[in-house]
């Protein structure tokens, strides 16, 4: 299984490395930009949830929380 994945990755990498540089850049941006935006959105949601969980509730005294 991993051998097939490694072969596929090597072929994809070789194909990309043989392209004209501006096309390489465009292809990388087209693939990575949505992945980075999705990862940033997911991290933002996780941080918001953790911050909401750790923040004292309304009307709760901060000093009473230990």
C-alpha positions as CSV (number, residue, x, y, z in Angstrom):
1,X,0.0,0.0,0.0
2,X,2.7,2.5,1.0
3,X,4.8,1.5,-2.0
4,X,2.0,2.4,-4.3
5,X,1.4,5.7,-2.5
6,X,5.2,6.5,-2.7
7,X,5.3,5.7,-6.4
8,X,2.2,7.9,-7.1
9,X,3.8,10.8,-5.0
10,X,7.1,10.4,-6.9
11,X,5.4,10.6,-10.2
12,X,3.3,13.6,-9.2
13,X,6.4,15.4,-7.9
14,X,8.3,14.6,-11.1
15,X,5.5,15.9,-13.2
16,X,5.3,19.1,-11.2
17,X,9.1,19.6,-11.2
18,X,9.1,19.4,-15.0
19,X,6.6,22.2,-15.5
20,X,7.4,25.9,-16.3
21,X,8.0,27.7,-13.0
22,X,5.0,30.2,-13.2
23,X,2.7,27.1,-13.8
24,X,4.3,25.3,-10.8
25,X,3.6,28.4,-8.7
26,X,0.0,28.6,-9.9
27,X,-0.7,24.9,-9.3
28,X,0.7,25.1,-5.8
29,X,-1.3,28.2,-4.9
30,X,-4.5,26.6,-6.3
31,X,-4.0,23.5,-4.2
32,X,-2.5,25.1,-1.0
33,X,-4.6,28.2,-0.7
34,X,-7.9,26.3,0.0
35,X,-6.1,23.9,2.3
36,X,-4.5,26.7,4.3
37,X,-7.8,28.6,4.5
38,X,-9.6,25.5,5.7
39,X,-6.9,24.8,8.3
40,X,-7.0,28.4,9.5
41,X,-10.8,28.2,9.8
42,X,-10.6,24.9,11.7
43,X,-8.0,26.2,14.1
44,X,-10.1,29.4,14.7
45,X,-13.2,27.3,15.6
46,X,-11.2,25.1,18.0
47,X,-9.6,28.1,19.7
48,X,-13.0,29.9,20.0
49,X,-14.5,26.8,21.6
50,X,-11.7,26.3,24.1
51,X,-11.7,30.0,25.0
52,X,-15.5,29.9,25.5
53,X,-15.1,26.8,27.7
54,X,-12.4,28.4,29.8
55,X,-14.0,31.8,30.1
56,X,-16.2,32.4,33.2
57,X,-19.9,32.4,32.5
58,X,-22.1,35.5,32.8
59,X,-22.8,36.5,36.3
60,X,-20.2,34.1,37.6
61,X,-17.6,35.7,39.9
62,X,-14.0,35.3,38.5
63,X,-12.6,34.9,42.0
64,X,-14.9,32.0,42.8
65,X,-13.5,30.0,39.9
66,X,-10.5,27.9,40.9
